[in-house]
């Protein structure tokens, strides 16, 4: 007998105030997996909300596929799969070969080479915040830092950073409930063939193609040059493959860290004792950074498709079944994180969170970079002894995919 979720997880409105902790706790305590029925033309799915189950799915790409079906809840047509496909929509060995192209740039050792540049961006944004006496924390701090860092790595000119921020905002808007203007940015492609059903995906592909052509004529020491000249099995990436790769890097390297930084401002106000402990003992900085990442759970979920008959958590699954891994639920699993709703700087490193995935082939490539950006922001804020209060309620991004904040007004 299926146990049905008590609220509609298809609907972005379920997440209008952030993570629905009460719902996910109810689902974790219910034996087996929880079922969300068909909704508005989209097939139903099984929810994975417990940490151990999520890890099991993440590490078994043969049984739970990223390439079959789609990585988001909603269904797309078969002909759209190839058009949308980027590295996260693939399984090994193809995924492994693509990931290898850029993985060296994101190792913990190489990421440390970016530290000085990150510190400069953090300092500039906090200077702006202090000069204004406050303002929208998201626009002044959370948005510009991660987009600046990933654009530096990719080789995107500084003058284009705001444009790409706007495009990523418009990508996320595709996971909301409001229909998007199909011809925005001059798009002529059917929205069903575009990632997030957003015309911003088309615009970002056009931008990537133009920049790639510039790099072919004038190579530079950046990831764009590396990608357009790299070979996989003797062949270079096609124009479409490169554009999909670029879009993934800009979105994943920006949106997730931005969301965690947006929530950080709330945590500084809500949990002052924890941050005061870090101010006194900077050896706690890595721990508080991971607690920010766990608590914010910037990406709410990813979906997989069952490839063979199997049983997970006592629930029988059939080929074609949709499995949704709720990182935002697993990160508060009582069996993995004692007192999960407490914001603690003394959580043991032996209990890793799932915000970067549950391990396996799709573990977040940019985990080390995200940690460094967030830790440098915390460190600089503590050095400056910044204290502020929020004004009014935060405005959350309308999405059941990204746990983001669009507006958070603060006063120093």
N, C-alpha and C positions, 0 to 999 in steps of 0.2 A: 504494500500500500504506500502510495506517495504521500510524503508530508509536504504540503504546499506553503511557500513563504507567505507570511501574513501581510506583507506589503509588496507593491509592484516594483521590482528591481529593474524593469525595463525603463521606468519613467524617471527622467532627470529630477523631477520634483521631489522624489524620495530623498535626494541629497541636497536639497536647497539650503539646509543649515549645516552642511558638512556630513561627516560619516554618521550613519544612523546606528550608533553603538547598541542601542537597546534591541534593535531588530537582529543585528549580527550575533549578539550574545544569545538571544533566543534560538537562533539557527545553530550555533555551535553546541548548545546543550541538547539539541534534538538528535536522537540517534540517526545515523545514516546521512545521506545528502538531502538537501532540501530542493524541491521542485518549484520553478517559476513557469507557469503555463504560457501558452501562446498569447501574443499581445500585438494588436495592430499590424497583423501580417507577418510578424516575426515569430519563428518557432520558439517553443519553450526551452528551458535549459536547467541543468543541475548546478547547484551552487556548492563550491568548496570553500568552507569558512574556517576549518581547523588547520592549524599550522602543519602538522605532520602529513595530512592529506595533501595540502598544497605542495609540500616538498616532493611527495611521491609523484604527483602529476608533472611537476616541473622537470624532474630528472628522467622521465620516461617518454622521450620524444617518439618512440616507435608506437606506443599505445595511444598517446595523446598528441595529436599533430597540430602544428601551427600553419602548415601549408594547405591542409585540407580544410575547406570551409572558410573561416575568417577568424581574426583574432579579437574582434569586438562582438558584442551581443547581437547586434542586428545582422540579418542575413543579406548577402549580396549575390548577384547573378554570377554564374560560372565564368562568363566572359570578362567580368570585372576583376576576377582574382588576379589574372596575369597583369592587367593594366595597373593595378594598385600595388603589386608585390614589391616589398623591400625586404631587407635582411630579416626583420622580425616576423615576416610572414612565411618563412622558409624553415625547413627541417634540415638536419645534417644529412648528407655531407655538403650540400650546396651552401647551407648557412655557414658551416665551418670555413669553407674556402673564402666566402665574402668577408666574414668577420676577421680572418687573418690579414686582410689587406690593411686594416687600420688599427688592429689591436695593440701594436707596439706603441702607438701614440698615447695610449691610455693606461699603460702599466703604472703601478704606484711610483716606480723610480722616475719614469719620464714625466709624470704629472708634476713632480716636484720642480721641474724646470719652469713651470708656468707660475710658480708661487709669487714671484716678484710682480709680474704683470697683474695677477689677481689682486694683490695688495694695493696696487695703484688704482684699480677700478673701484675697489671697496672704499678706499679713502676718498676718492672723488665723489662718490655717491653720498657718503655720510657728510662730506663737506656741504653738499647741496642741501641735504636735510637740515643740517644745523643752521645754515645761512637763512633758510626759510622759516626756521623755528618749528618745523613739522610739515605736515601735508599728507598726501596720499603715499603711504609707505610703498605700495606696490609699484607705482609709476616712478618714484624717485630712487628706490633701492632695489626692490626684488626683481623688477623686469630688466634693467640695464646691465646688471652684473653678469648673469649667466649668458645672455645673448652676446655680450661683448667678448666673453671668454671663448665660447664655441666659435664665434665668427673669426676671432683671431686665429684659432687653430685651422679653420677651414680656408682662410684667406679672403674673407669678405671685407670689403672696404668699410671703414668706420661710418662713412656717410650713409650707408645702406642699412645700418643696424635697426633704426626705428621702423623702417619699411618691413623688415623681417619680423620684428615684434608684432606689428599689425597683422601680418600674414599668419603667424602662429596663433594669435588671438582668434582669427577668423577660422582657422582649422578646428580649434576646440569648440567654436560655436556650432560646428556641424554635429556635435554630440548632444546638443541641446534639443529642445522641442520646437523651436521656431524655424520655419523654412528659410533657406538662404536665397538671395537673389542669384539666379543661375548665371547671369551674364556679367557679374562683378569682375573687375580687372580685365574685362574684354574676353572672358572665358567663352569658348565655343564647344567645349566638351560636355557630354551628358554627365550630370552630377553623379549618377550611379556608378560611373567608371572612375571617379576620383576618390582618393582617401578622405575619410570623414564626410563624404558627400559635400565637399566644400570647394567653391571656385578658387579659394586661396591655394589649394593644392596645385591647380593648374598654373597659377601665377608664380608659385615657388619653383615649379618645374621650368617655366620659361626663364626665370631669373638664373637658375642653375645652368641651363643650357648656354645662356649668354656669357656667364662668367667662365664656363668651361672653354668656350671659344677664345676668350681673352687669354686664358692660361695656356692654351695650345700655342698661341703666338708668342706669349711672354711667360714662360714657366717661372714658378716661384717656389720657395721652401714652405709649402703648405699642403694640407690634405687634399685640396682640390687637384693640384698638380699630380700628387701621388696617385689619386684614384683614376684620373683620365689616362695615365701612362701605365698603370699596372695591368698585368695579364693574369687571367685565370684559365688554366688549361690551354694556354697559347693564344687566348683571345682577350681583347680589351672590352671594358664595359660598353654597352651600347648607349646611345644618347638617353634613352628612356631609363635604362638601368642606373646610369649615373644620376639622373634627376631624382629617381626614387631614393637612392642612397643619400643624396644631399638633403632631401626633405626630411628623411629620418634623422639624420645627424643634427640638423637645425632644431627640429621639434624635440627630440629626446634629450639633446644636450642643453636645452633651454627651458622648456615648459616644466619639467619635473623639478629642477633645482629652484626655479622661480617660485613654484607653489610652496616648496618647503621654506624658502626664505620669507614668503608672505606670511605663513603661519608663525614663523619665528618671532615676529613682532608681537603677536598675541601671547606667546609663551613667556617672553621676557616680562610681560605685565602680569600674567597669571601665576607664574612659578618663580618669583624673585629669589626665594631661598636657594633653589637649585643653581641659578646663575651667579648668585653671590658666592656660593661654594667654589664655582669655577674661577671667579675673579681672584679668590684667595689661593687657589691651587690649579694652575694651568695644566697640570698633568691630567685633569679631568676633562679637558677640551675634547678629545676624541669621543669620550663617553657621552657628553652632552650633545655633540654633533649627531651621533647615531640615534640618540633619543629624540631629537628634533625630526630626523628623517622617519623614524618609526611612527611617532605620534602623528605626523602630518600625512603619511602614506599618500604621496602625491598622485600616483597612479592607482586608481581604485581597484582595477581588475585587468586581467587578460583572459581571453577565451582559448580553449583547445577543442578539438574534435576527436571523438573516440574512433580508433581505427580497427579494433578487434574486441570481441566479447571479453569483458573483465568485470571485476568486482572491486569497488572502492568504498571503504568505510561501511561495508555490509550492503551496499546498494549495487544491484546488478545493472551494468551498462552495456549498451549495444552499439555496434558500428554506426557512425553518423550522429550519435548523441552529442549534444553540446555541453561542455564543462566550463564553468566560469570560476576562475580562481580569484577570490576576493582578498587581495593583499591587505586591504583596509579592515578586514575581519580577522585574518590570521595574525596580524600584528598586535592584536589585543586578546589572543588566545590565553586563557588563564593557565593552561598547562605548560605553556612556553614562557610566559611572562607573569610571574607572581605579582599581584596587585597591578594589573595591566593599565588601569586608568591613572595611576600615579606617574608623574613625570620625574624620573629618577636619573641621577648621574652615577649610580653605583650598580647598574645592571651588569651582570657578568658577561664577558665577551663570548663565553661558551653558549650563550643564548642569542644567536644572531637574528635580527629582524628579517622580514621578507619584502621590505620595500624595494629592494633591488632584484626581486625574484627569489624563488626558492632553491637557487643553485641550478646546476646543469647547463645545457648548451646556451640558454637564453639569459643567463645571469647578466645583469646590466653592465655593459662595456664601460660606461662612464662613472661607475661607482666611486672610484678613487678621486676623480675630478670633482664630482659633486660634494664629496666629503671635504675636500680641500677648500672649495669655494665657501661652503657654509661655515666651516671652522674659522676661516680667515675673517669672515664677517662678524662672527661672535667675538673673536679675539679683539678686533678693532673696536667694537662697540664697548667691550669691557674696559679696554685701555682708555677710551674717551669718557668712561663713566656716564654713558648716555642713559637717561631715564625719561620715559614718556608715558603718556596715557592715551588710550584710544578714544576717539570721539564718535559716538553712535555705534551702530552695529556694522560688522563687515559685510560687504556685498560679495557673495560667493558666485563663482562661475557656474552657470547653469549647465550641468553635465553629470552623467553617471559614470564617466570615464576618468576625469581629472578632478582631484580634490583641490581646486584652486580658489584664490580670492582675487577679485577684480578691483576692489576698492577697500582700503583700510586707512581711515584718516587718523593721524596721530599728532599729538602736541607735545613738544619737548618740555 
